[in-house]
Amino acid sequence: MTILALVVAPSILAVLVALGISGRKAALLLLGCALLTAGLSVAAVARVTAPAFTFENLVRVDATTRLFLVVVNPIFLGISSYVWYRVHTTPALRGGMRRFVAWAAVFLASTNALLLANHLLALWMLLELTALAATPLVVGHGHVESRGAALRYLLFSTVGLGLVALGFGCLSRGMVASGQSSTFFVDRLIELRPTANAWSRLGLCLVLLGLGTKLGLAPMYSWLPETYDQAPPAVAAMLGAVQFNAALVVLFRVVQAYRATSPALVASQLLAMGLVSMLVSTVSIIATRNIKRLIAYAAINHAGVIAIGLAVGGSATYGLLLYVLSNAFIKAILFLTTGKIFAHYKTNDTRVISGLIHDLPYSGVFLMVGTIALLGFPPFGSFLGELLILSALVGSGRMLTFAAFCTLITMTFVATGRTVFPMIWGLSKERHEWPRQTLLAGLPKLTFLLALVGLGIYIPPSVNTLLQAVARSLGGP
Amino acid sequence: MSPLLMGLLGVMLLPLFVANWRSSLLGLSCQGLLIGWAAYRLDPHLASPHTWLTLADLVLLRGFGAPLLLYRALRGKNRALHQQFFSPNLLTWTIALGLVLAAFNLAASLIPQDGDERALTSVATAGVLLAFLVLASQAGAFGQVVGALRLENGIALFELGEQQRHEHITLHIGQLALVLATLSLYLWLFRGLVETHEAHASTDEPTL
């Protein structure tokens, strides 16, 4: 039952803040709540071993739940501490804190509830709730551009999740057409192994397309760069590192339940979506001159790699999970760093920002290390994950996909390096007198960085066991 | 096909031919009310709480709430926003009719037996495809919101044909609350866009 505190605590915070707490107090309460949920999620991972059910089977705690709880909550804690620090040091930000904290708490509560849900409709509803909670956060100051981006974000979320709902309806009809009893409980679906027919194939296509939209996969990815660019960096980090993983968990649940129904369809659709996403993101990375958009396009690229890993299955699944976890930490580091950079330079233009390592040493180092991890270099988890996915591609005989993957990744390396490294190592264009950066401000990013290195060098046995269990549930060895 | 479904198909198609903002809102309202009527005919004794929730969603929210509030947000405001709706020309009409034909063919391949279920699925599929046509052809906020609401209506009609859809009443209540919250957010963003159309972004203000 203590695991339900992961949902209850942020919900209470949302009510309290809505009733009238604002400013620094609200930011401090958000930090406290995030600390509590992060602690509880770590405790939940340490305590529960076998899948546990409660609330008429609507809540299920299995390996996937535990793995993502322990990733999402500490990342949210890092984002909360960043927000608290920004509010503490910038009094002008205190005015909008009440609305921010209320919606951020709803966002956290719905994400944690989603990770605990065992019912496809509940998962769908909770994913929609995270999108609804994030929409006012994207608006930020209420400029017409950010309102437009928020509307586009909500629109794509509604359309994507509408397709998912339609797909679930088709899957349900498919079960009835095959003479099976229709259900949306994930554990029962895994046991039942729904039979393939025209309804179930159509349903799976729609569900994958809809969830692909939420993950930023082609063809419906265009909301992502605009939203990440217009949203405040803390919100972009929440979307990229927290909500992305929530959407991914829904995709994992669908794959766990339906992969056996139409394995070829799932693999080919994910592979096509993944490769096209990598292609469009590579072209966009080459063209963009905006650091936040560059990270957003890299997020589309990462989603493509994840889709390909999931399509290949087998030995790629362990690598895929390493890649997913690394990806979450990388995006959190990079978006929070861009927040710091924007606060000083007042621009995201990569041609204007130069000499970061002299101007903002900590931010320069975080941007550099984050970019190296983003590009999948050792010793980070992303390197190991990418290597395992590539090796599985070769092992499964998909040489053409392997060649396309390598070509696109190489082009991404060059384009990203060409844009980001001059920002870090170039000469400062103007001398600024900025307040000295403290280590406290960089503490969340430093923790994420340590986790990132840990995933590449040494994975603790308890985390490794969890990764293996989740990989098995997705068809891994 | 029953007169009700024929009427529903009519209110899905007609706003694309007349193509002004008032007719598109009237079309949305009629869609909500007619889908509500179809839901009522499935359970005329209103024996199940699910039926009450479905009717509240379809009649109150989609039939009256959303179109009226959008109308209030648009009335007397920026003329450019009024005109941001579907271009009525021969090409778009041909595409719309082609999508309706495709929807009927798809439903026939999924449900071989002719009957009510196939007719309902055909009209629901046509609703979804026409919603995508509106979404794909619109760059303005109003057209996109109308497209999204049309899609929601198509899905609601499709759900009427399903059996054992809601296993928990709490999930159905949650779904209704989500529809309400989604509509409220659309209206909030839309009103904000109408009111702050002339506003300019400033990079001087601090941001999180």
Interface residues (C-beta under 8 A of the other chain):
Chain A: E56 L58 V83 R86 V87 T90 A92 L93 F100 H119 L121 A122 M125 E128 L129 L132 T135 P136 V139 G140 H141 G142 H143 V144 E145 S146 R147 G148 A150 L151 R152 L154 L155 T158 V159 G162 A165 L166 G169 S172 R173 V176 S181 S182 T183 F184 F185 A198 W199 L202 P232 P233 A234 V235 G339 F342 A343 K346 T347
Chain B: S109 L110 V128 L135 A141 Q144 V145 A148 L151 E152 I155 F158 E159 G161 E162 Q163 Q164 R165 H166 E167 H168 L171 G174 Q175 L178 A181 T182 L185 Y186 W188 L189 F190 G192 L193 T196 H197 A199 H200 A201 S202 T203 D204 E205 P206 T207 L208
